[in-house]
């Protein structure tokens, strides 16, 4: 049996080897026809290594156009290519090998079928831009936005914890940062609140700076807003001193008249006015209106502050006016004559009685002689000319007389021949006095005055 097997193998051995060779070649031909070598482009993201090689030099780099992907061509059998995807390749850019500060070589490594794959793309680069880096530290400013609830106001806004932000990044961006603001929303709130907010970087014009390229020491900060009640209260001042002779204080005006203050409700309920104390505003010896600006924040009770710093300065205007003296001719019939003896008639020599009244110009302009009333008393007086004191009925808050006002009045017997002659005399309203009429002084002249001049013994100050 063994000999038969050996003979079977060795019989025509050369032909058999040749047949096997042709079979293998045929298989290879068929295989290449059915599974040829192909190429395909893949795209994958680039991983960066040794970035500190750039940053340690005080530089900042940025991938151009923000693209950190790279495309490359791979050749392999079609059957293998069909099983490959972008994730089967690793692209690495070693930043320590940067060239001309503008590009970094990229190495592509397949993660499988390594021996069956050929990377056809050569000299692959990642384009970058490089500039100086900068670090800046700024204090975070606390701010609020929105309007609190009714009768409430923001008393203060503060950063809780560290209020210093460290900012690093490209010099072209960091150098434009002017300030940092953290803003808390207080819209509609009525009590104090806290919140965690993202700081906002602003340039010198108030524009917001994009932080994409920046590294911040804090991404958020805690901020607190103190909310207080508000109240509107009047401003008053104690005016001291006396103006110069002949002048009077007629009005005190404030600008603003009322100010808004904030504080705890319990404290606000005890305050209705802000009073500028005695000694701050003096009109002593003044002859003209005084205008003075006063910082009222000094006089606020503890626990209360102004809503706006613009209200700190209140302008107090003390109006001074000069007192004038003006002569009025009061119709004689407006003067009531009291205590006229029964046996006499009392008459005024003129149609009007001249009186001198003091007051402010506007008040004197409103006063008419026809509206002035007065009275005299002839009690104890006898026949002839008598000087009497005129008692005027005036609004004492507006007017006063310039000294004692007097007038001349004539008493004549009722049976006098001239009693009926009223061409040169005027009688006021006579209130007769029946007592003592027979004991009048008979030494007075019986002659009625013939002159028609004024007999007032008044002088104007």
C-alpha positions as CSV (number, residue, x, y, z in Angstrom):
1,X,0.0,0.0,0.0
2,X,2.7,2.4,0.9
3,X,4.5,1.7,-2.4
4,X,1.3,2.4,-4.3
5,X,0.9,5.8,-2.5
6,X,4.5,6.8,-3.1
7,X,4.2,5.8,-6.7
8,X,0.9,7.8,-7.0
9,X,2.6,11.0,-5.7
10,X,5.9,10.6,-7.6
11,X,4.4,9.6,-10.8
12,X,4.5,12.5,-13.2
13,X,5.8,14.7,-10.3
14,X,7.0,17.5,-12.5
15,X,3.7,17.9,-14.2
16,X,2.0,17.9,-10.8
17,X,4.2,20.7,-9.5
18,X,3.7,22.7,-12.6
19,X,-0.1,22.3,-12.2
20,X,0.1,23.5,-8.7
21,X,2.1,26.5,-9.7
22,X,-0.4,27.4,-12.4
23,X,-3.3,26.9,-9.9
24,X,-1.7,29.4,-7.5
25,X,-1.0,32.0,-10.2
26,X,-4.6,31.6,-11.4
27,X,-5.9,32.1,-7.9
28,X,-3.8,35.2,-7.5
29,X,-5.1,36.5,-10.8
30,X,-8.6,35.9,-9.8
31,X,-8.1,37.4,-6.4
32,X,-6.6,40.6,-7.9
33,X,-9.5,40.9,-10.3
34,X,-12.1,40.5,-7.5
35,X,-10.2,42.5,-4.7
36,X,-8.0,45.2,-6.3
37,X,-5.9,47.8,-4.4
38,X,-7.7,51.1,-4.1
39,X,-7.2,54.5,-2.4
40,X,-9.6,56.6,-0.4
41,X,-9.4,60.0,1.4
42,X,-10.1,60.0,5.1
43,X,-10.5,63.0,7.5
44,X,-9.8,62.9,11.2
45,X,-9.2,65.3,14.0
46,X,-5.7,66.2,15.0
47,X,-4.4,65.7,18.5
48,X,-1.9,68.2,19.8
49,X,1.2,67.1,21.8
50,X,3.8,69.1,23.7
51,X,1.7,72.3,23.7
52,X,3.9,73.6,26.5
53,X,6.7,74.1,24.0
54,X,4.7,77.1,22.8
55,X,3.2,78.4,26.0
56,X,6.5,78.1,27.9
57,X,7.9,80.7,25.5
58,X,5.2,83.2,26.5
59,X,3.4,82.6,23.3
60,X,-0.2,81.8,22.4
61,X,-1.1,79.7,19.4
62,X,-4.3,79.3,17.5
63,X,-5.3,76.8,14.8
64,X,-6.0,78.7,11.6
65,X,-9.7,79.0,10.7
66,X,-10.5,77.0,13.9
67,X,-10.0,73.7,12.0
68,X,-8.2,71.0,13.8
69,X,-8.9,68.3,11.3
70,X,-6.8,66.9,8.4
71,X,-7.5,64.9,5.3
72,X,-5.2,62.3,3.8
73,X,-5.2,59.5,1.2
74,X,-4.9,55.8,2.1
75,X,-4.3,52.9,-0.3
76,X,-5.2,49.3,0.5
77,X,-7.2,46.4,-0.8
78,X,-10.7,47.2,-1.5
79,X,-11.9,44.7,1.1
80,X,-9.8,46.4,3.7
81,X,-10.8,49.9,2.7
82,X,-14.4,49.0,3.0
83,X,-13.8,48.1,6.6
84,X,-12.0,51.4,7.5
85,X,-13.5,54.6,8.8
86,X,-12.1,58.0,10.0
87,X,-11.9,56.7,13.5
88,X,-9.4,54.1,12.5
89,X,-6.7,56.7,12.1
90,X,-4.8,58.8,14.6
91,X,-3.4,62.2,13.6
92,X,-0.8,63.8,15.9
93,X,0.8,67.3,15.7
94,X,3.8,67.7,17.8
95,X,3.9,71.4,18.8
96,X,7.6,71.2,19.6
97,X,8.3,70.6,15.9
98,X,6.6,73.9,14.8
99,X,8.1,75.4,11.6
100,X,8.3,79.1,11.0
101,X,5.8,79.7,13.8
102,X,3.1,78.9,11.3
103,X,2.8,75.2,10.7
104,X,3.2,71.9,12.6
105,X,3.9,68.5,10.9
106,X,1.2,65.9,11.3
107,X,1.8,62.2,11.6
108,X,-1.0,59.7,10.6
109,X,-1.0,56.3,12.2
110,X,-3.7,53.6,11.5
111,X,-5.0,51.9,14.5
112,X,-5.7,48.6,12.7
113,X,-4.6,46.7,9.5
114,X,-1.3,48.5,9.9
115,X,0.6,46.2,7.6
116,X,-2.1,46.3,4.9
117,X,-2.4,50.1,4.7
118,X,-0.3,52.6,3.0
119,X,-0.6,56.4,3.8
120,X,-0.1,58.0,0.4
121,X,-0.3,61.6,1.5
122,X,3.1,63.0,2.5
123,X,4.1,66.3,4.2
124,X,0.9,66.9,6.1
125,X,0.8,70.1,8.2
126,X,-1.5,71.8,10.6
127,X,-1.6,75.6,10.0
128,X,-1.4,77.7,13.2
129,X,-0.8,81.3,14.1
130,X,1.4,82.3,17.0
131,X,1.5,85.6,19.0
132,X,2.6,86.8,22.4
133,X,0.4,85.8,25.3
134,X,-0.6,88.1,28.1
135,X,-2.1,87.7,31.6
136,X,-4.1,90.4,33.4
137,X,-5.8,90.5,36.8
138,X,-8.9,92.7,37.2
139,X,-11.2,93.4,40.1
140,X,-14.8,92.2,39.3
141,X,-17.3,95.1,39.6
142,X,-20.7,94.1,41.0
143,X,-23.8,95.5,39.2
144,X,-27.5,94.9,39.1
145,X,-30.0,94.9,36.2
146,X,-33.8,95.3,36.3
147,X,-36.2,97.1,38.5
148,X,-37.0,95.7,42.0
149,X,-40.6,95.4,43.2
150,X,-42.8,98.3,44.2
151,X,-41.4,100.6,46.9
152,X,-38.1,98.7,46.9
153,X,-34.6,99.6,45.8
154,X,-31.2,98.1,45.5
155,X,-29.1,99.2,48.5
156,X,-25.9,97.5,47.6
157,X,-24.4,94.8,45.3
158,X,-21.3,92.9,46.3
159,X,-19.2,90.0,45.2
160,X,-19.1,87.1,47.7
161,X,-15.6,85.6,48.0
162,X,-12.7,86.5,45.7
163,X,-13.4,89.5,43.5
164,X,-10.2,89.3,41.4
165,X,-10.3,87.6,38.0
166,X,-7.1,86.3,36.4
167,X,-7.3,86.4,32.6
168,X,-4.8,84.8,30.2
169,X,-4.8,84.6,26.4
170,X,-3.5,86.2,23.2
171,X,-2.2,89.7,23.7
172,X,-4.4,91.1,20.9
173,X,-7.5,90.1,23.0
174,X,-6.3,90.5,26.6
175,X,-5.0,94.1,25.9
176,X,-8.5,95.2,24.9
177,X,-10.1,94.2,28.3
178,X,-10.9,97.3,30.3
179,X,-13.1,96.0,33.1
180,X,-15.0,93.0,34.4
181,X,-18.6,93.2,35.5
182,X,-20.8,90.6,37.2
183,X,-24.5,91.5,37.0
184,X,-27.3,90.1,39.1
185,X,-30.9,90.4,37.9
186,X,-33.2,92.1,40.4
187,X,-36.3,92.4,38.3
188,X,-39.4,92.4,40.5
189,X,-37.6,91.2,43.7
190,X,-38.6,92.5,47.1
191,X,-36.0,90.9,49.3
192,X,-32.2,90.4,49.3
193,X,-31.0,87.7,46.9
194,X,-27.8,85.9,45.9
195,X,-26.9,84.3,42.6
196,X,-24.0,82.7,40.7
197,X,-23.3,84.6,37.5
198,X,-20.8,84.6,34.6
199,X,-18.5,87.6,34.6
200,X,-18.6,89.8,31.5
201,X,-15.5,91.2,30.0
202,X,-15.9,94.7,28.6
203,X,-13.6,97.0,26.5
204,X,-13.2,100.7,27.0
205,X,-16.3,101.4,24.9
206,X,-18.5,99.0,26.9
207,X,-18.5,96.3,24.2
208,X,-18.5,92.7,25.2
209,X,-15.3,90.7,24.6
210,X,-15.5,87.1,23.3
211,X,-13.9,84.8,25.9
212,X,-13.4,81.8,23.5
213,X,-9.7,82.3,23.3
214,X,-9.2,83.2,27.0
215,X,-8.5,81.3,30.1
216,X,-10.3,82.6,33.2
217,X,-9.4,81.8,36.8
218,X,-13.2,81.6,37.6
219,X,-16.0,80.7,35.3
220,X,-18.7,82.0,37.7
221,X,-18.8,84.3,40.7
222,X,-21.3,84.6,43.6
223,X,-23.0,87.9,43.9
224,X,-25.4,89.4,46.4
225,X,-28.0,92.2,46.1
226,X,-29.3,93.9,49.2
227,X,-32.9,95.1,48.7
228,X,-34.3,97.9,50.9
229,X,-37.6,99.7,51.1
230,X,-37.9,103.2,49.8
231,X,-39.8,106.3,50.9
232,X,-40.1,109.9,49.7
233,X,-39.6,112.5,52.4
234,X,-39.6,116.3,52.5
235,X,-36.5,118.5,52.9
236,X,-36.8,121.4,55.5
237,X,-34.3,123.9,56.9
238,X,-34.1,125.9,60.0
239,X,-33.4,129.5,58.9
240,X,-31.5,131.6,61.4
241,X,-30.8,135.3,61.7
242,X,-32.7,138.5,61.0
243,X,-32.5,140.3,57.7
244,X,-31.5,144.0,57.5
245,X,-34.0,146.6,58.6
246,X,-36.9,147.0,56.2
247,X,-36.5,143.5,54.8
248,X,-38.5,140.3,55.5
249,X,-38.2,136.6,54.6
250,X,-41.2,135.9,52.4
251,X,-40.5,132.3,51.2
252,X,-38.2,129.3,51.4
253,X,-37.8,127.0,48.4
254,X,-36.0,123.7,48.0
255,X,-34.7,122.0,44.9
256,X,-35.5,119.2,45.1
257,X,-38.3,119.5,47.6
258,X,-38.5,115.8,48.2
259,X,-35.9,113.1,48.0
260,X,-36.2,109.3,47.9
261,X,-34.4,107.4,50.7
262,X,-33.9,103.7,51.3
263,X,-33.6,101.6,54.4
264,X,-35.3,99.1,56.6
265,X,-39.0,99.6,56.9
266,X,-38.8,100.0,60.7
267,X,-36.4,102.9,60.4
268,X,-38.2,104.5,57.5
269,X,-41.5,104.6,59.4
270,X,-39.8,107.0,62.0
271,X,-38.7,109.5,59.4
272,X,-40.8,112.1,57.6
273,X,-38.4,114.9,56.9
274,X,-34.7,115.6,56.5
275,X,-34.0,118.8,58.5
276,X,-31.1,121.0,57.8
277,X,-30.2,122.2,61.3
278,X,-30.0,125.7,62.7
279,X,-26.8,127.6,61.9
280,X,-26.3,126.2,58.4
281,X,-28.4,128.8,56.5
282,X,-28.4,132.3,58.0
283,X,-30.1,135.5,56.7
284,X,-28.7,137.7,59.4
285,X,-28.3,141.3,57.9
286,X,-29.2,140.1,54.4
287,X,-30.7,142.5,51.9
288,X,-31.3,140.2,49.0
289,X,-32.4,136.6,48.2
290,X,-30.0,134.0,49.5
291,X,-29.3,130.7,47.5
292,X,-27.2,128.1,49.2
293,X,-26.4,124.5,48.3
294,X,-26.3,122.0,51.2
295,X,-25.2,118.4,51.3
296,X,-28.1,116.7,53.1
297,X,-26.5,113.3,53.3
298,X,-24.8,114.5,56.5
299,X,-28.2,114.9,58.2
300,X,-29.7,111.5,57.3
301,X,-30.6,109.3,60.3
302,X,-28.6,106.1,60.8
303,X,-29.7,103.2,58.7
304,X,-31.0,105.5,55.9
305,X,-29.3,106.5,52.7
306,X,-30.3,108.4,49.5
307,X,-31.6,106.5,46.5
308,X,-29.5,108.7,44.2
309,X,-26.3,110.6,44.8
310,X,-27.7,113.3,42.6
311,X,-30.0,114.2,45.5
312,X,-27.2,114.8,47.9
313,X,-27.0,118.5,47.0
314,X,-30.2,120.4,47.8
315,X,-30.4,124.1,46.9
316,X,-32.2,126.2,49.5
317,X,-33.5,129.6,48.3
318,X,-34.5,132.1,51.0
319,X,-36.5,134.9,49.3
320,X,-36.1,138.3,50.9
321,X,-38.3,141.3,50.0
322,X,-38.1,144.9,51.0
323,X,-41.0,146.4,53.0
324,X,-42.4,149.5,51.3
325,X,-44.5,152.3,52.7
326,X,-47.3,153.6,50.5
327,X,-49.9,156.4,51.1
328,X,-53.6,155.7,50.6
329,X,-56.4,158.2,50.6
330,X,-59.2,156.4,52.4
331,X,-62.6,157.8,51.7
332,X,-63.9,159.7,54.8
333,X,-67.1,157.7,54.8
334,X,-65.0,154.5,55.4
335,X,-64.0,156.0,58.8
336,X,-66.3,155.4,61.7
337,X,-66.4,158.2,64.3
338,X,-67.1,156.8,67.8
339,X,-68.1,158.5,71.0
340,X,-69.5,161.7,69.4
341,X,-71.1,164.0,72.1
342,X,-74.8,164.2,71.6
343,X,-74.8,168.0,71.1
344,X,-72.2,167.8,68.3
345,X,-71.7,166.6,64.8
346,X,-68.3,165.3,63.8
347,X,-67.0,166.1,60.3
348,X,-63.8,165.6,58.4
349,X,-62.4,168.7,56.5
350,X,-61.5,166.6,53.4
351,X,-63.1,163.9,51.3
352,X,-60.4,161.4,52.2
353,X,-58.1,160.6,55.1
354,X,-54.5,160.0,54.2
355,X,-52.9,157.0,55.8
356,X,-49.4,155.4,55.4
357,X,-49.3,151.7,55.2
358,X,-46.3,149.3,55.1
359,X,-46.2,146.0,53.3
360,X,-44.6,144.1,50.5
361,X,-45.0,145.5,47.0
362,X,-47.2,142.7,45.7
363,X,-49.5,143.0,48.8
364,X,-49.7,146.8,48.5
365,X,-50.6,146.5,44.8
366,X,-53.6,144.4,45.8
367,X,-54.8,146.8,48.4
368,X,-57.3,149.5,47.4
369,X,-58.0,152.6,49.4
370,X,-61.8,152.0,48.9
371,X,-61.4,148.7,50.7
372,X,-59.7,150.2,53.8
373,X,-61.9,150.6,56.8
374,X,-61.1,152.4,60.1
375,X,-62.4,154.3,63.1
376,X,-61.6,157.2,65.3
377,X,-62.8,158.2,68.8
378,X,-63.6,161.8,69.8
379,X,-64.4,160.9,73.4
380,X,-63.7,163.8,75.7
381,X,-63.1,166.3,72.8
382,X,-64.8,169.6,72.4
383,X,-66.0,172.0,69.6
384,X,-63.5,172.8,66.9
385,X,-60.6,171.0,65.3
386,X,-59.4,167.9,67.1
387,X,-56.6,165.5,66.2
388,X,-57.6,161.9,66.4
389,X,-55.8,158.6,66.1
390,X,-57.0,156.5,63.1
391,X,-57.4,152.9,64.0
392,X,-57.3,150.9,60.6
393,X,-58.7,147.5,60.1
394,X,-55.9,145.7,58.3
395,X,-54.7,142.1,57.8
396,X,-51.9,142.2,60.3
397,X,-50.1,139.3,58.5
398,X,-49.7,141.5,55.4
399,X,-49.8,145.1,56.5
400,X,-48.9,147.5,59.2
401,X,-49.1,151.3,59.7
402,X,-46.1,153.5,59.4
403,X,-46.3,154.8,62.9
404,X,-49.4,156.2,64.5
405,X,-51.9,157.4,61.9
406,X,-53.8,160.7,62.8
407,X,-56.4,162.9,61.2
408,X,-58.1,166.2,62.0
409,X,-61.8,166.1,62.7
410,X,-64.1,169.0,63.5
411,X,-66.8,169.0,66.1
412,X,-69.6,171.5,65.7
413,X,-72.7,172.1,67.7
414,X,-75.9,170.7,66.1
415,X,-77.6,174.1,66.4
416,X,-74.7,175.9,64.6
417,X,-75.5,178.1,61.7
418,X,-73.0,176.2,59.7
419,X,-74.2,172.8,60.6
420,X,-76.1,172.4,57.4
421,X,-73.3,173.6,55.2
422,X,-71.5,170.5,54.0
423,X,-69.7,172.0,51.1
424,X,-66.3,171.8,52.8
425,X,-66.8,169.0,55.3
426,X,-67.3,165.3,55.3
427,X,-68.8,163.4,58.1
428,X,-68.0,159.8,58.9
429,X,-70.3,157.4,60.5
430,X,-71.1,159.1,63.9
431,X,-71.7,157.1,67.0
432,X,-73.0,159.6,69.5
433,X,-71.7,159.8,73.1
434,X,-74.5,161.1,75.3
435,X,-72.3,161.4,78.4
436,X,-70.5,164.6,79.2
437,X,-71.9,166.6,76.2
438,X,-72.7,169.6,78.4
439,X,-69.2,169.6,80.0
440,X,-67.3,170.0,76.7
441,X,-64.5,172.5,76.7
442,X,-66.1,175.7,75.6
443,X,-62.7,177.3,75.0
444,X,-62.3,175.5,71.7
445,X,-62.9,177.6,68.6
446,X,-66.5,177.7,67.3
447,X,-65.2,178.3,63.8
448,X,-65.4,175.5,61.2
449,X,-62.0,175.0,59.4
450,X,-62.0,176.7,56.0
451,X,-59.0,175.0,54.5
452,X,-59.4,171.9,52.5
453,X,-55.8,170.5,53.0
454,X,-54.9,167.3,54.7
455,X,-54.6,167.6,58.5
456,X,-52.8,164.2,59.0
457,X,-49.8,164.5,61.2
458,X,-48.0,161.6,59.5
459,X,-44.5,161.2,58.2
460,X,-43.2,158.4,56.0
461,X,-40.2,156.6,57.3
